[in-house]
Every structure is written in C-alpha cells, then in structure tokens.
C-alpha cells in the first residue's frame, strides 16, 4: 500500500481531518497529480477557518508549474488569512515568498 493509499484509508474514517487532507494534497503533488493536489489545497483554503499552510503550499506549487499570477493570488489571500488568525509568522513567510516572485510579469 502506497503512502497516498494509507492516507486515503485514514481519511475514509476521518474525512474532515485537516492534517490528513493536507497530507493527501502533498502526496498528490509528489506523484505529479498537480490538478488534484491543488484542488485539495483549495478545499482547505475554503474551510472555516481556512488552513493557512495550504495557501503557501499552493503558491509554491503554482510557482513551480509556471503559474505565477495564480500563485500570487493564493499568497495574497493566505497573507490575509494568516493575519486574520493572528499568525504573523506565516504572513511574514508568505510575504517574503511573494516579494521574491518579482514584478507582475509571468
């Protein structure tokens, strides 16, 4: 059984477990299934409250895929979510990463 399959089996028992859902998104990314990974991360960003690390990971993944403008949007939303949740550290990390992406050209 692969790592992804193990995570999916655990999720069958605990479908709302945030860490398992995040772990599945990371495994899908490692396997190269970027669309599925990004869809899982997007779900996490829509939780109440949103899962802040999902914004950063989506931004990094989109950057690797050359989808820089989409990455910027995730990062901006993530910075706002982090600030709302009082997570200055995460907001700072995403701000630095966003600044490192340079100007708005792809």
Buried (B, 14 or more C-beta within 10 A) or exposed (E): EEEBEEBBEBBEEEEEBEEBBBBBBBBBBEEEBBEBBBEBBBBBBEEEEBBBBBBBBBBBBBBEEEBBEBBBBBBBBBBBBBBEBEBEEBBEBBBEBBEEBEEEEE
